[in-house]
Amino acid sequence: MATAALDPTDYPLGLDASVVVRMIEMMSIPAAVVEVGGGTVTASATNKAFRRGGFGIVNGRARLLSALAERIEAFLASGERQSAFAHAHGEAIDCRFFEVTLSRSSPMVRNRCVVMLVDQTAQHLSERSLRREMKTDALTGLPNREGFGDLIEQAMACARRHAVLVVDLHRFGQLNACMGSLVGDELLITVARRIKGALRARDTLGRIGGDEFGILMAIDDQAEEAQVLAARIQRALAAPFRLTDYEISVEGAVGIAYGFEGDDDAEEMIRHAQFAVKRAKQSGRSEIYQPAAFTIARAQFAMETELRHAVEGRRLRLHYQPICDLGSGRIIKFEALARWRTEDGREISPTEFIPVAEESGLIVPLGRWAIQEAASTLAAWDAAAGGDCGVRMAVNLSAIQLQRDAVVSVIEAALTAAGLNGDRFTLELTESVMVSDPDRIAGTMLALKGLGTTLALDDFGTGYSNLAYLQKLPIDILKIDRSFVAGMLADRDKIAIVRAILSLAQALGMRTTAEGIESIELGQTLAALGCNYGQGYVYARPLDGAAAWSMLADRNA
């Protein structure tokens, strides 16, 4: 190719144009000497690699150089001697990717430079393929969580109304464990096909977890479109799945989160839909993410952290509510109740922190502390009385505590440390303990009875009342829930329920305690009906240790 006349003073060491041409010809990468003039960029000289690269030089001009014209002009107008940048050239199908280097011998050269090209197309395509693989689920070929998040971000960037649905499969873990991972994989692939068949053409499906699928859908008119799609997905999953020799029903819970203009966090939107799935598992229907519920859940996690520190620092305390004999009015025991005041002085209700403790597992150390504290307090009262102070201590045992802790050993150690006999302790359990593992719980209860303790079934009538288990378990006392006792005098149905519970207890040889007594008349009525003990504000609210001892000394003197 012919070269234009070059000014030798443009090149270092006095090199003339022919030398420059020979220099770029020796390069193994595409290179060209370009000139800028009259608003155009022309190639004064090119090497063999440039010409073989197919850059389409016509009349001294190349399409690639034309595309770089603005960058070349900006470079020549600057004071730089060298500049490098990435450039994509061509259409989407045959696009090529280059690292472009512009170079000149001196900033004084304003109309001429050398362009060198390093083809990085193969590297770029490999990286793009790797990124695609990293964002694709290997089993189903669907976008994985990261890829699905990218799709949500694209929808957010376009400011389109959209919704994310998360589908969580029921019983998948059980099926995977029993039938093997190959069957589990087969199920996931089949589920993906069914869900995809329920989607519209513009909806996108991804696998965002082990047995979780995500759907990104555009909202055309009404937000209810997401609920319609959720119902369609659930119908698609309703038919049994044929896996090897089995036909198995695997339903899915669906949670929905809506995205709106201004959203900028795809991961948070997925979490919102997953939070709605958790509620859907409990309700049995598709659920929409509610910010208030999410705020409450976050507050519970914050409470868990604070409660953990309080338990570890033994900053909780016990209050004691008297339980009286309805016939004589004497106090026969105190129920130990946990109380929590935070470091900033807030009183947290047990109805708030006990469920958090149970869900987080903190109920185990909290329960151990309560047992030890209650035993220590009762021993102190005995010491103040110069012997047996005449009352027992009632302590609540959680179903979680019974499942996860060696409760028998804990209570035995607490009694031994306090110098108390087992008959000084009443252990209160709820009906839910009979649901989880009745045979194991029955063994634990028999072991507790072996220590001499008394066992009471708390909140009777509000939970899982299996009379067969009630007959088999070593229960000594039924506690009638306050919901039946409060307002009983004005409600015949409640009176009938209380009579039935009292008759059942009498038939099984059990004693009874009525909770929530708030008037003398109510206590007298319960006594007349045959109830043994009473507990409620008419006798006293929960008291600290000193006040409880003072009341005991005055009342039972």
Salt bridges, closest charged atoms under 4 A:
ASP10 OD2 - ARG112 NH1 2.05
GLU25 OE1 - ARG51 NH2 3.55
GLU35 OE2 - ARG112 NH2 3.09
ASP119 OD2 - ARG96 NH2 3.10
ASP137 OD1 - ARG207 NH1 3.06
ASP150 OD2 - LYS135 NZ 2.39
ASP168 OD1 - LYS281 NZ 3.23
ASP203 OD1 - ARG200 NH2 2.85
ASP220 OD2 - ARG200 NH1 3.44
ASP220 OD2 - ARG202 NH2 2.16
GLU225 OE1 - ARG200 NH1 3.67
GLU247 OE2 - ARG242 NH2 2.34
GLU267 OE2 - ARG145 NH2 2.53
GLU268 OE2 - HIS272 NE2 3.39
GLU287 OE1 - ARG279 NH2 3.44
GLU287 OE2 - ARG285 NE 3.57
GLU304 OE2 - ARG308 NH2 3.03
GLU306 OE1 - ARG346 NH2 3.37
GLU335 OE1 - LYS479 NZ 3.27
GLU343 OE2 - ARG315 NE 3.93
ASP344 OD2 - ARG346 NE 3.17
GLU347 OE2 - ARG317 NH2 2.68
GLU347 OE2 - ARG341 NE 2.83
GLU359 OE2 - LYS278 NZ 3.57
ASP382 OD2 - ARG424 NH1 2.82
ASP388 OD1 - ARG424 NH2 3.26
ASP405 OD1 - ARG368 NH2 2.72
GLU428 OE2 - LYS479 NZ 2.96
ASP476 OD2 - LYS449 NZ 2.90
GLU515 OE2 - LYS479 NZ 3.53
